Amino acid sequence: MRKRYDFSKSVPNPYLSKPKRQITIRLDTDTVQYFKSLSEQCGIPYQNLINLYLRDCAAEKKQLKLDWAS
């Protein structure tokens, strides 16, 4: 392994159209377990399933409907 590398001629990854951003999010255990069980059924990592669901909500501009009277 070299002590130094020259990255002056490097270029961005052309195959990466929209890079993902790493964040920290706190989810209920039941919610994570739900997506993990879906993950096992369809073979897609549960983080990807959560991302796909949230992306669909954003694309459809879904609004959360809360009923606090219950």
C-alpha positions in Angstrom: 0.0 0.0 0.0 1.3 3.4 -0.9 1.9 6.2 1.7 0.2 8.7 -0.7 -2.2 8.6 -3.6 -2.8 11.2 -6.3 -6.5 11.9 -6.7 -5.9 15.1 -8.8 -7.2 13.4 -12.0 -10.2 11.6 -10.4 -13.7 12.0 -11.7 -17.1 11.6 -10.1 -18.7 8.2 -10.5 -20.7 8.4 -13.7 -23.1 5.6 -12.7 -24.2 7.4 -9.5 -27.0 9.7 -10.6 -28.5 10.6 -7.2 -26.2 9.8 -4.2 -28.0 8.8 -1.0 -27.5 10.7 2.1 -26.8 8.9 5.4 -28.9 10.1 8.3 -29.9 8.9 11.7 -33.6 8.2 12.3 -35.4 6.7 15.2 -38.1 4.2 14.4 -40.4 2.2 16.6 -39.3 -1.4 17.0 -42.6 -2.6 15.5 -42.0 -0.5 12.4 -38.5 -1.9 11.9 -39.8 -5.4 12.4 -42.6 -4.9 9.9 -40.1 -3.8 7.2 -37.6 -6.6 8.1 -40.4 -9.2 7.6 -41.3 -7.6 4.3 -37.6 -7.7 3.5 -37.4 -11.5 4.1 -40.5 -12.0 1.8 -39.3 -10.1 -1.2 -35.5 -10.3 -0.8 -34.9 -6.5 -0.7 -32.9 -5.0 2.2 -35.2 -3.4 4.7 -33.5 0.0 4.5 -34.2 0.0 0.8 -37.9 -0.8 1.4 -38.2 2.1 3.8 -36.5 4.4 1.3 -38.8 3.1 -1.5 -41.9 3.7 0.7 -40.8 7.2 1.7 -39.9 8.0 -1.9 -43.4 6.9 -3.0 -45.0 9.1 -0.3 -43.0 12.1 -1.5 -43.7 11.5 -5.2 -47.4 11.2 -4.5 -47.3 14.1 -2.1 -49.2 12.0 0.5 -50.5 13.8 3.5 -50.5 12.2 6.9 -54.0 12.1 8.4 -54.0 12.1 12.2 -57.1 11.6 14.3 -56.2 12.6 17.9 -59.9 12.2 19.1 -59.6 8.4 19.4 
